[in-house]
Amino acid sequence: MISTGDFVFSRNSDELLLDGTMTYVLTGTMAYNKRGLIINARMVNFENKRVVSTSKKLIPYFVLDSIIPSSDKHAVIGD
């Protein structure tokens, strides 16, 4: 088993711990572009593997600058 990365989705069903306690999973991606941070999110029904909701939002840099202190930006953006 890989110690980092995606723990919810796998092509090998034996790797998943399906004990009936999880119904929905929120998953998505974040990517920076010239305007800000783009977030693509999906809500997936874990029992039948169907996407039940999606959303795509842009958080402009001026908003990010107001909520993330300059000293913490390396943790969000990376080195």
Backbone as a ProteinNet text record, in pm:
[ID]
protein_1_A
[PRIMARY]
MISTGDFVFSRNSDELLLDGTMTYVLTGTMAYNKRGLIINARMVNFENKRVVSTSKKLIPYFVLDSIIPSSDKHAVIGD
[TERTIARY]
83.3	0	87.6	47.9	122.1	90.3	192.1	171.1	125.1	131.8	83	-6.7	-96.5	-178.9	-325.1	-389.4	-533.5	-569.6	-638	-672.1	-814	-895.7	-1035.9	-1062.1	-995.6	-1022.7	-910.7	-949.5	-852.8	-917.7	-840.7	-891.6	-893.9	-824.4	-821	-916.1	-1032.9	-1134.7	-1090	-991.1	-940.9	-867.7	-819.2	-747.1	-840	-969	-1063.2	-1128	-1139.8	-1205.1	-1350.3	-1437.4	-1578.5	-1654.9	-1671.4	-1742.1	-1881.3	-1928.4	-2062.6	-2075.4	-1967.6	-1976.3	-1963.9	-1918.7	-1896.6	-1994.2	-2073.6	-2168.7	-2122.5	-2074.4	-2031.7	-1887.2	-1820	-1681.2	-1671	-1603.9	-1575.3	-1433.8	-1419.2	-1288.5	-1273.1	-1151.6	-1131.8	-986.7	-966.8	-831.8	-823.9	-702.5	-674.5	-560.5	-574.2	-469.4	-462	-340	-319.5	-311.8	-371.7	-353.1	-323.5	-325.2	-286.4	-385.3	-508.5	-611	-625.6	-584.7	-599.7	-599.4	-668.7	-675.2	-807.6	-801.1	-921.5	-943.1	-1064.6	-1100.1	-1208.8	-1182	-1280.5	-1316	-1442.5	-1484.6	-1596.5	-1598.5	-1705.1	-1749	-1878.3	-1934	-1972.5	-1914.1	-1933.9	-2004.5	-2109.3	-2174.3	-2082.5	-2028.5	-1926.3	-1983.7	-2114	-2175.6	-2198.3	-2245.6	-2272	-2175.8	-2077.5	-1971.2	-2023.8	-2136.5	-2192.8	-2161.9	-2131.5	-2109.6	-2246.2	-2268.6	-2398.7	-2395.9	-2276.6	-2267.4	-2127.3	-2118.1	-1988	-1989.2	-1870.1	-1857.9	-1718.4	-1710.7	-1582.7	-1584.4	-1488.3	-1482	-1341.1	-1334.1	-1207.9	-1200.1	-1090.7	-1063.3	-953.5	-988	-889.2	-773.2	-659.6	-541.2	-563.8	-641.8	-661.9	-737.8	-822.3	-890.3	-791.9	-714.2	-613.4	-515.3	-474.5	-380.1	-438.6	-570.2	-631.7	-655.7	-655.4	-682.4	-562	-458.8	-338	-222.1	-168.3	-54.3	65.2	143.2	260.5	353.8	365.7	457.1	408.3	279	224.4	203.9	231.4	204.2	284.1	404	483.2	415.4	336.1	266.5	151.7	92.2	-21.2	25.4	114.7	159.4	271.7	357.6	474.7	598	710.7	838.3	874.2
-118.5	0	124.6	223.9	349.1	434.4	496	572.5	715.6	763.4	896.9	889.3	984.7	989.5	961	904.6	883.2	756.5	771.3	656.5	606	679.6	643.8	564.9	598.9	535.5	439.9	324.3	225.6	136.1	87.8	-10	-149.8	-166.6	-295	-287.6	-350	-339.4	-403.2	-492.8	-554.5	-454.3	-344.5	-243.6	-150.5	-149.2	-57.7	-123	-46.4	-94	-46.7	-126.9	-90.1	-154.8	-81.7	-136.6	-77.7	-5.7	49.5	181.6	237.3	362.9	485.1	466.7	579.2	569.2	675.6	677.7	771.3	889.8	988.5	1028.7	1063.5	1107.4	1238.4	1336.6	1462.5	1453.9	1471.5	1461.6	1576.5	1601.2	1707.7	1741.7	1850.8	1897.3	2048	2093.2	2236.2	2265.4	2374.7	2412.9	2564.8	2615.8	2759.6	2794.9	2908.8	2964.2	3113.1	3187.5	3329	3415.1	3366	3444.6	3408.1	3286	3244.4	3093.6	3045.9	2904.1	2847.6	2745.8	2680.4	2552.7	2537.4	2417.1	2343.5	2219	2129.1	2025.4	2017.6	1925.4	1835.2	1712.6	1617.4	1547.9	1525.9	1444.5	1311.7	1203.1	1070.6	981.9	912.2	811.1	689.8	656.9	552.7	412.8	397.7	265.6	227.1	323.5	290.3	358.5	432.3	497.1	603.3	663.3	767	906	996.7	1136.6	1200	1254.9	1314.4	1466.4	1526.7	1671.3	1711.8	1822.5	1876.4	2028.2	2083.6	2228.4	2269	2383.3	2439.9	2586.8	2626.2	2764.1	2820.2	2948.9	3021.4	3109.9	3098.6	3190.5	3284	3409.2	3503.3	3526.4	3563.7	3587.6	3694.7	3799.3	3904.5	3849.9	3748.8	3685.9	3597.3	3518	3433.3	3517.8	3629.3	3717.3	3772.4	3787.6	3842.7	3737.8	3608.7	3505.1	3418.3	3419.9	3341.6	3437.2	3442.4	3531.8	3495.3	3594.4	3573	3467.8	3461.7	3364.9	3221.6	3201.3	3066.3	3022.4	3109	3075.9	2957	2936.6	2823	2690.8	2686	2562.8	2532.6	2636.8	2617.5	2603.8	2691.6	2694.7	2597	2576.8	2490.1	2572.1	2505	2575.6	2585
0	0	0	-74.6	-84.3	38	98	221.4	196	71	39.5	-82.1	-94.2	-213.7	-186.6	-284.9	-286	-209.6	-96.3	-13.4	-36.2	-109.2	-124.5	-251.5	-360.1	-487.8	-524.8	-573.1	-615.4	-719.5	-812.9	-909.7	-850.7	-739.1	-670.7	-551.6	-563.8	-458.5	-327.6	-331.2	-208.8	-119.6	-178.3	-102.2	-25.2	-60.8	2.7	123.6	229.5	350.9	349.9	295.1	285	399.4	507.3	622.7	638.4	538.4	542	614.5	665.4	739.2	648.9	526.9	437.2	320.2	300.7	190.2	79.3	116.9	18.3	41.7	-69.4	-64.2	-141.4	-82.3	-149.7	-204.1	-333.9	-397.3	-495.6	-537.1	-634.1	-654.7	-727.1	-758.3	-735.2	-711.9	-703.5	-799.7	-873.9	-968.6	-975.9	-981.3	-995.5	-1142.8	-1178.6	-1312.2	-1297.2	-1405.7	-1398.4	-1320.8	-1300	-1229.4	-1082.4	-1044.1	-905.2	-891.4	-790.2	-760.1	-810.8	-894.6	-945.5	-866.2	-813.2	-739.1	-815.4	-848.3	-908.9	-803.5	-767.6	-662.2	-712.5	-659.7	-692.4	-564.2	-552	-444.6	-509.5	-458	-516.2	-415.2	-461.2	-379	-379.2	-263.6	-255.4	-275.4	-251.5	-264.9	-410.1	-493	-633.7	-731.1	-678.9	-757.5	-854.1	-824.4	-910.6	-856	-947.9	-911.7	-890.5	-771.3	-740.6	-747.1	-745.1	-752.1	-795.1	-868.6	-908.3	-892.1	-879.8	-871.6	-917.7	-982.8	-1024.5	-984.4	-904.9	-857.1	-870.8	-894.3	-898	-774.7	-701.6	-591.3	-641.8	-667.2	-722.8	-626.1	-682.3	-600.5	-494.3	-524.3	-423.8	-302.2	-321.9	-208.6	-132.9	-205.6	-140.7	-60.1	-116.7	-47.2	82.4	87.5	208.6	316.4	279.8	380.9	414.5	330.5	357.4	378.9	499.9	525.2	436.8	401.4	316	372	502.6	564.8	549.2	523.9	510.3	366.2	269.2	130.6	79.7	130.1	83.2	116.4	223.1	261.7	165.1	108.7	18	-126.6	-168.4	-306.9	-332.6	-236.1	-255	-281.4	-272.5	-293.2	-439
[MASK]
+++++++++++++++++++++++++++++++++++++++++++++++++++++++++++++++++++++++++++++++

